[in-house]
Amino acid sequence: MSGLKEVPTDQVYEKEDVSLAALQIVIDGVACSEATKLMRHAGVYITGLIMADMKGNLDAEKQKAILSIIEMASEADSPCFKL
């Protein structure tokens, strides 16, 4: 993983900010690609891992909303790769 760089000490991020950014990456990934059914399921799986890592910082209503957003993103007809 030589491509990864350390975050400079003047750029310290809160864990919640990093977790929310990770969720955004998953949303973008399932919405902005020609994701297969397996990839969409993987997106839901990764979302569950991220939310579990947040160790209860999200209440049940927010968790349900995030999973709904991931589901809607995976069903969206994205123009990203259409010519």
N, C-alpha and C positions, 0 to 999 in steps of 0.2 A: 504494500500500500504506500509506495513512495510518492504517489500523487497527492496524498493528504498532507495538509500543512497544519501546524499548531496555530491555535487562535492567539494572536498577540495579547499580552497581558492587559493592554488598555481596552480590549474588546471582550469583556466578560459578559456573558449572556446569562440571564436567569434560566433555570431548567424549564420552567413553564414556557418561556419564549421559544426555546429550542424544540420542545414537544409540539407546540402549535405550528412551528415552521415545518416540522416533520409531517404533521397531518396535512398541511398544505401541499407538500410534495406528493403525498399519496393521492390526494384529490386530483391534482394536476395529472398524475400518472394514469389514473383510471379514466379521466375525462378527456384527456388530450392525446389519445393514441387509439390505435386499432386493437385495443386490448381484447384478448380472448376471454372466454368465460373463466378459465383457470386463473388468468391474471387478475380479473376482477375479484375473484374469491381470495386471492393472495392479498389484494389491497385491503379487503375487510380484515383478514388475518393480521396484517401489519398494523392496521388501525387499532385492533384489540391489544396488540403488544405495546403500542405507544401509550394507549390509555391505561394499561396496567402499570406501566412504568411511571405514570403520573401519580401513582399510589393514593388514589382516592381524592385527588384535587378536583375531580369533576363529579358533580352529583349525577344521579341517574337520568335526570331530564337532559342534561348537557350531553351525556354519553349517547343517549338515544338520538339526539339532534345530530351529533357528529356522524353516527352510523347512517342516518337518513341522508345526510349530505353526500357521504361516500357512495351510497346506493344510487342516488340521483345522478351523481357525476358519472358513474359507470354506465348509466343508461342514456346519457346525453349523446346526441348526434353531433360530435365534434367536427368542425371543419379544419382542424389543424393539419391533417395530412391529405386533404382533398385538393386536387388541382382544378 
